[in-house]
Amino acid sequence: MQYGVTLPWVDPQTAADLAQAAEQAGWDGVFYWDGIYIASEGPIYDPWVALAAMAMQTKRVRLGPMLTPIARRRPWKLARETVSLDHLSGGRLILPVGLGSGGDGGFNKVGEATDRKTKAERLDEGLAILAGLWSGQPFKFSGKHYQVEEMTFVPPPVQQPRIPVWVVGAWPRPLSMARTLQWDGVLVTKMPAPGSYAEIQPDDIREMLAYVAERRTATTPFDVVMEGETPGGDHEAAAAQLRPFAEAGVTWWLENVWNTPRDNGGVAGMRERIEQGPPRIEG
């Protein structure tokens, strides 16, 4: 299992400082929240600016947004941003994607479609465009929502065959899972019935991976990603919390530092948890 930390709402310089601290503390990845406008979150900064600053302050950790709703970004612009960041970081970018929050003003305050069906269609078309433009070969696309006349984007990403893409997958919903099978990892949620959510369990991971093994034809590695919080001050308890999921097949744990003890605007609490290090499972 690899271990990342997800940073909320901090300014780009602070994000860069915390990313450097995370690298020094032994984390494997640092991810930055991607939002346009959610009033309850207070100040919000552009993820690509923050990630660029983080890339300049680190050498080893993987980096990425958490997570990017392609439906509210132009795929060709996102292709340029992701390739640029992949080169800046020396091939360390991961791109987690999903439908996006209905509460983000980047959808509902600017006239973008907010229904799940349209956002899902745009997500699928956007991913196809990203992959085509990342190829560095002549590419054109004609879809329901996007039209791309032939273009050749250069340079291609450092990472080949492409920048890894993690997709939110609602287990066991077949349409959601079918999307994840085409890419490089799943950010796991559990949806027993449409619109209802439940806590994911290790047995769910095992069943999902069996489903993936039966149906996935892509040859790239496939990550299983979970998010949550562990007690940074009690390594044994943290390891005990994660061990059943690691044994079930989870490959990445992303530590949210959203609710850690906070003072000084929350940064001190985030830094404290980061410096405590990842909840690595020994043996």
C-alpha positions in Angstrom: 0.0 0.0 0.0 1.1 3.5 -0.8 0.1 6.5 1.3 -0.9 10.0 0.3 -2.2 13.1 2.0 -5.0 15.3 0.6 -4.8 19.1 1.3 -7.8 21.3 1.3 -8.1 25.0 0.5 -4.6 26.2 1.6 -2.9 28.8 -0.5 -0.3 27.6 -3.1 2.8 28.6 -1.1 1.4 26.8 2.0 0.5 23.8 -0.2 4.1 23.7 -1.5 5.5 23.9 2.1 3.2 21.1 3.3 4.0 19.0 0.2 7.7 19.3 1.1 7.0 18.3 4.7 5.0 15.3 3.5 7.9 14.2 1.3 10.3 14.5 4.2 8.0 12.6 6.5 7.8 9.6 4.1 4.4 10.0 2.4 4.2 8.7 -1.2 1.8 11.3 -2.7 0.3 14.7 -2.0 -3.0 15.8 -3.6 -4.7 19.2 -3.7 -8.5 19.9 -3.6 -10.0 21.0 -6.9 -12.9 23.4 -6.6 -14.1 26.7 -8.2 -16.6 28.1 -5.7 -18.1 26.6 -2.6 -19.0 29.4 -0.2 -18.7 27.3 3.0 -15.0 26.5 2.2 -13.8 30.1 2.3 -10.8 31.0 0.2 -10.2 28.7 -2.8 -7.1 28.6 -5.0 -6.6 27.1 -8.4 -5.3 23.5 -8.2 -2.9 23.7 -11.2 -1.1 26.7 -9.8 -0.9 25.0 -6.4 0.3 21.7 -7.9 2.9 23.5 -9.9 4.3 25.1 -6.7 4.2 21.7 -5.0 6.1 20.1 -7.9 8.8 22.7 -7.6 9.3 22.0 -3.8 9.4 18.2 -4.1 11.3 15.5 -5.9 9.7 12.1 -5.2 6.1 12.3 -4.1 3.3 11.7 -6.7 1.0 14.7 -7.2 -2.5 15.3 -8.4 -5.8 17.2 -7.9 -8.5 15.7 -5.7 -10.5 15.5 -7.8 -11.1 17.1 -11.2 -14.6 17.1 -12.7 -13.9 17.1 -16.4 -17.4 18.3 -17.1 -16.5 21.8 -15.9 -13.2 22.0 -17.6 -12.4 22.1 -21.4 -10.7 18.8 -22.1 -8.1 20.3 -24.5 -7.1 23.0 -21.9 -6.9 20.2 -19.3 -4.7 18.2 -21.6 -2.3 21.1 -21.8 -2.3 21.7 -18.1 -1.7 18.0 -17.2 1.1 17.5 -19.7 2.8 20.7 -18.5 2.6 19.6 -14.9 3.7 16.1 -15.8 6.9 17.5 -17.4 7.4 20.0 -14.6 7.2 17.2 -12.0 9.4 14.8 -13.9 6.5 12.4 -14.5 4.8 12.3 -11.1 1.3 13.4 -12.0 -1.8 11.3 -11.3 -5.2 12.6 -12.5 -8.2 11.6 -10.3 -11.5 12.5 -12.0 -15.2 12.3 -11.3 -18.6 13.9 -11.9 -18.0 16.8 -9.5 -20.1 18.2 -6.6 -23.5 19.7 -7.4 -22.7 22.3 -4.8 -19.7 23.7 -6.7 -20.5 27.1 -8.2 -18.4 26.1 -11.1 -21.5 24.2 -12.2 -24.6 25.8 -10.8 -23.7 29.5 -10.8 -22.4 29.7 -14.3 -24.9 27.9 -16.3 -23.2 24.5 -16.6 -25.2 21.3 -16.7 -25.8 19.9 -13.2 -27.6 16.7 -13.9 -25.6 13.5 -13.4 -26.3 12.1 -16.9 -24.9 15.0 -18.8 -21.9 15.3 -16.4 -21.2 11.6 -16.9 -21.4 11.9 -20.7 -19.0 14.9 -20.6 -16.7 12.9 -18.3 -16.5 10.0 -20.8 -16.0 12.2 -23.8 -13.5 14.4 -22.0 -11.4 11.3 -21.0 -11.4 10.1 -24.6 -10.1 13.5 -25.7 -7.4 13.6 -23.0 -6.1 10.2 -24.0 -6.1 11.2 -27.7 -4.3 14.5 -27.2 -1.9 12.9 -24.8 -0.8 10.5 -27.5 1.2 13.1 -29.4 -0.4 11.7 -32.6 -2.9 13.3 -34.9 -6.3 13.2 -33.2 -9.8 14.3 -33.8 -13.1 13.7 -32.0 -16.8 14.0 -32.7 -19.1 13.5 -29.7 -22.4 14.7 -28.3 -20.9 17.5 -26.3 -17.4 18.1 -27.7 -16.0 18.5 -31.3 -12.3 18.5 -31.9 -10.9 19.0 -35.4 -7.6 17.2 -36.1 -4.8 18.4 -33.8 -1.5 17.0 -32.7 -0.5 17.9 -29.2 3.2 17.9 -28.4 5.0 17.2 -26.3 3.3 14.0 -25.0 3.5 13.3 -21.3 6.6 12.1 -19.7 4.6 9.1 -18.4 3.8 6.4 -21.0 1.5 5.1 -22.2 -0.3 8.0 -20.5 -0.7 9.9 -17.3 -2.4 7.6 -14.8 -6.2 8.3 -14.4 -8.1 7.3 -11.3 -11.9 7.4 -11.7 -14.6 7.6 -9.0 -16.4 4.2 -9.0 -19.6 3.5 -7.2 -19.6 -0.2 -6.3 -21.6 -2.2 -7.4 -23.3 0.1 -9.9 -22.4 -1.4 -13.4 -22.3 1.8 -15.4 -20.0 3.5 -12.9 -17.7 0.5 -12.7 -17.6 0.0 -16.4 -16.0 3.5 -16.7 -13.3 2.7 -14.2 -12.3 -0.5 -16.0 -11.1 1.6 -18.9 -8.6 3.5 -16.9 -5.9 3.1 -14.2 -7.6 3.1 -10.9 -10.8 3.5 -8.9 -11.6 5.9 -6.1 -13.9 3.6 -4.2 -17.4 4.5 -3.0 -20.2 2.2 -2.1 -23.7 2.7 -3.6 -26.0 -0.2 -2.7 -28.9 1.6 -4.6 -28.9 4.7 -6.8 -28.4 7.8 -4.6 -27.7 5.8 -1.4 -24.2 5.5 0.1 -22.7 3.1 2.6 -19.4 2.5 4.3 -17.0 0.4 2.2 -15.8 -2.9 3.8 -12.9 -5.1 3.0 -15.2 -7.8 1.5 -16.6 -5.1 -0.8 -13.0 -4.5 -2.1 -12.5 -8.2 -2.7 -15.8 -8.5 -4.6 -15.0 -5.5 -6.6 -11.5 -6.7 -7.5 -12.9 -10.0 -8.6 -15.3 -8.1 -10.8 -12.5 -6.0 -12.3 -10.3 -9.1 -12.9 -13.1 -10.7 -14.9 -13.9 -7.7 -17.1 -10.9 -5.4 -17.4 -8.9 -5.8 -20.7 -6.4 -2.9 -20.2 -2.9 -3.9 -19.4 -1.9 -0.9 -17.3 -1.7 -1.4 -13.5 -5.0 -0.8 -11.6 -5.0 1.1 -8.3 -7.7 0.8 -5.7 -7.8 4.1 -3.7 -9.5 4.9 -0.4 -9.7 8.1 1.5 -10.2 8.7 5.2 -8.4 9.6 8.5 -6.2 7.6 10.8 -5.0 8.6 14.3 -1.5 10.0 13.6 -0.5 9.8 17.3 -1.2 6.0 17.5 0.6 4.2 14.8 -0.5 0.7 15.9 -4.2 1.8 15.9 -3.8 3.4 12.4 -2.1 0.3 11.0 -4.8 -1.9 12.5 -7.5 0.2 10.9 -5.9 -0.1 7.4 -4.5 -3.7 7.5 -7.8 -5.4 6.5 -8.1 -3.1 3.5 -4.5 -3.6 2.4 -5.0 -7.4 2.7 -8.2 -7.0 0.6 -6.3 -5.2 -2.2 -6.4 -1.5 -1.6 -3.2 0.0 -3.1 -3.4 3.7 -2.0 -4.6 5.2 1.2 -5.2 9.0 1.0 -5.2 10.7 4.4 -7.6 13.6 4.7 -6.3 16.3 7.0 -9.7 18.2 6.9 -10.7 17.4 10.5 -7.4 17.2 12.2 -6.9 19.4 15.3 -6.8 22.9 14.0 -5.3 26.2 15.0 -3.7 29.0 13.1 -6.2 28.7 10.3 -5.9 24.9 10.2 -2.4 24.8 8.9 -0.7 23.9 12.1 -3.1 20.9 12.6 -2.4 19.8 9.0 1.3 20.0 9.4 1.2 18.1 12.7 -0.6 15.2 11.1 1.7 15.2 8.0 4.8 15.2 10.1 3.5 12.2 12.1 4.0 10.3 8.9 1.9 7.8 7.0 0.2 4.9 8.7 2.4 2.3 7.2 1.7 -1.3 7.8 4.8 -3.2 8.9 5.5 -6.8 7.7 
